[in-house]
Structures are given as structure tokens and as C-alpha cells.
Amino acid sequence: MNRQAAFSLLEVILALAILGATLAVLSSIALTGTDAAAEAADLAAARLLCESKMAEQLLNPEIPPVPMPPTPVGELDNPDSASFSRFLYSVQILPAAMQGLLAVTVTVNTEELDSVGNPRVSFSLVRWMIDPNLGLAQAEREEAASLEMMSEFEMETTTP
């Protein structure tokens, strides 16, 4: 028998063990990449939802924003159809650091929790706005109306 051309059983088992270990490492890397891609897609969807819900809150500066407890986002509200996760959003309204301003915080979370019990993906936006309860918009309208009335009165008194 020609010993130089043949492989021993030990060499074949060693090669199979190296191949198995390599495949295990590669599958672990592939799973990590897949999880990271899904998390990135959910984070992008959460950002879009957060911006959309913030725009809804700030749509009319004369109406105060409304605080909301965690509320499920409907499928029609989700602008990213590639995301398969379900989301919750909440709105918190607090006085800002400067007097006369409100800090509006919109937070979007996935309903799915991680191993610790926190949402798998979470994104928040904070915007400051003038407190509509101060009545600044109404005061500006009244001032403009009084200026208009004064200019009409001046025109009446100067015309013969």
C-alpha cells in the first residue's frame, strides 16, 4: 500500500473538525449581521415615525400639544413598510428651561423587548415651542388689528 498518497483517518477527522469550527464561526457572524440589519431597519422606521408624530403635535402652534401615554402605531401610520416590528409612541410635555417654552418629547419604541426587558429599539425627539397658553399669537393679531385701525383713522383725519 502506498502511504504517501493516502490520508489517514486522523487527518480526515482533523480536517472535518476544522471545517465544522469554521462553519460555526461563519454562521455566528451571519446571524449577528442579520440581527444588526433588522435593528437598523427598525431604528430607521422609528425615526420616521417619531418625526411624523412630532410634526402632528407641532402642526398648529396655537393649539397646545397633547400628552399621550404609550399608544400602538397603526399599520397605516407606519411610513416604512420594510419594517415588520410593531411600535408604540408616547408624547410628553414639560416646561422647558426657558420661561414661556414647552419641551415636547416624542418617543417611539418597539413592542418587542430585549433580554433585559427594555424595548429592542427606542428613538426620541425633543423640540421646544412657545407655550400656546401664553396667548402670544392672539396678542400679535390684536396688535396688528389695532395698528391697522390706527392707520385707517390717520388716513381719515388727513383726507379732506
C-alpha positions in Angstrom: 0.0 0.0 0.0 1.2 3.5 -0.9 1.3 5.5 2.3 2.3 8.8 0.7 -0.8 9.1 -1.5 -3.4 8.2 1.1 -4.9 10.2 4.0 -5.1 8.7 7.5 -8.3 8.6 9.4 -6.8 11.1 11.9 -6.1 13.6 9.1 -9.7 13.4 7.8 -11.2 13.8 11.3 -8.9 16.8 11.9 -9.9 18.4 8.6 -13.6 17.9 9.3 -13.2 19.4 12.8 -11.5 22.5 11.4 -14.3 22.8 8.7 -17.0 22.4 11.4 -15.4 25.1 13.6 -15.1 27.5 10.7 -18.7 27.0 9.7 -19.9 27.6 13.3 -17.9 30.9 13.4 -19.3 32.0 10.0 -22.9 31.2 10.9 -22.5 33.2 14.1 -21.2 36.1 12.2 -24.0 35.8 9.7 -26.6 35.8 12.5 -25.1 38.8 14.1 -25.2 40.7 10.8 -28.8 39.7 10.2 -29.8 40.9 13.7 -27.9 44.2 13.2 -29.6 44.8 9.8 -33.1 44.2 11.4 -32.3 46.5 14.2 -31.1 49.2 11.8 -34.3 48.9 9.8 -36.4 49.2 12.9 -34.4 52.2 14.1 -34.9 53.9 10.7 -38.7 53.2 10.9 -38.7 54.5 14.5 -37.0 57.7 13.4 -39.6 58.3 10.6 -42.5 57.6 13.0 -41.0 59.9 15.6 -40.7 62.8 13.1 -44.2 62.2 11.8 -45.7 62.2 15.3 -43.7 65.3 16.2 -45.0 67.1 13.1 -48.6 66.2 14.1 -48.0 67.7 17.6 -46.5 70.9 16.2 -48.8 71.3 13.3 -50.8 74.2 14.7 -48.7 76.5 17.0 -51.9 78.0 18.5 -53.1 74.6 19.9 -51.2 73.2 22.8 -49.6 69.8 22.2 -51.4 66.8 23.8 -49.5 64.4 26.1 -50.1 60.7 25.1 -49.5 57.5 27.1 -47.8 54.7 25.1 -50.1 54.1 22.2 -49.8 51.5 19.4 -48.9 52.9 16.0 -51.4 51.7 13.3 -50.1 50.0 10.2 -51.3 52.9 8.1 -49.2 55.4 10.2 -46.0 53.4 9.6 -44.2 55.1 6.7 -41.7 52.3 6.4 -43.3 49.1 5.0 -40.0 47.2 5.2 -40.1 47.0 9.0 -42.0 44.1 10.5 -41.9 45.3 14.0 -44.8 46.9 15.9 -44.3 50.2 17.5 -45.6 52.3 20.4 -45.3 56.0 20.7 -45.7 58.4 23.5 -45.7 62.2 23.9 -44.5 64.0 27.0 -45.0 67.8 27.5 -42.8 69.6 30.1 -41.9 73.2 30.8 -38.6 73.9 29.1 -35.5 75.5 30.7 -36.6 79.0 29.5 -39.8 80.6 30.7 -42.7 80.6 28.2 -41.4 77.5 26.3 -42.6 73.9 26.3 -40.4 70.9 25.7 -42.3 68.4 23.6 -40.8 64.9 23.6 -42.0 62.2 21.3 -40.7 58.6 21.9 -41.1 55.6 19.7 -40.3 52.1 21.0 -40.7 48.6 19.6 -43.2 46.5 21.4 -40.6 43.7 21.3 -38.4 43.7 24.4 -34.8 42.6 24.7 -33.5 40.1 27.2 -33.3 42.7 29.9 -36.9 43.9 29.4 -36.2 47.2 27.6 -37.6 47.9 24.2 -35.4 46.5 21.5 -35.3 49.8 19.6 -36.1 53.2 21.0 -35.9 56.7 19.5 -36.8 60.1 20.9 -37.1 63.6 19.6 -37.3 66.8 21.7 -38.5 70.1 20.3 -39.0 73.4 22.1 -42.0 75.5 21.3 -43.6 78.7 22.5 -46.3 77.9 25.0 -49.7 78.5 23.2 -51.3 79.2 26.6 -49.3 82.4 26.8 -51.6 83.9 24.1 -48.7 85.4 22.1 -50.4 84.6 18.7 -53.6 86.3 19.9 -51.7 89.3 21.2 -49.9 89.6 17.8 -53.3 89.5 16.0 -54.7 92.2 18.3 -51.7 94.4 17.9 -51.9 94.1 14.1 -55.6 94.9 14.2 -55.0 98.0 16.4 -52.2 99.2 14.1 -54.5 98.8 11.1 -57.3 100.7 12.8 -54.8 103.5 13.8 -53.6 103.8 10.2 -57.2 103.9 8.9 -58.0 106.6 11.5 -54.9 108.6 10.4 -55.9 108.3 6.8 -59.5 109.6 7.6 -58.2 112.5 9.6 -55.7 113.6 6.9 -58.1 113.3 3.9 -60.3 116.4 3.3 
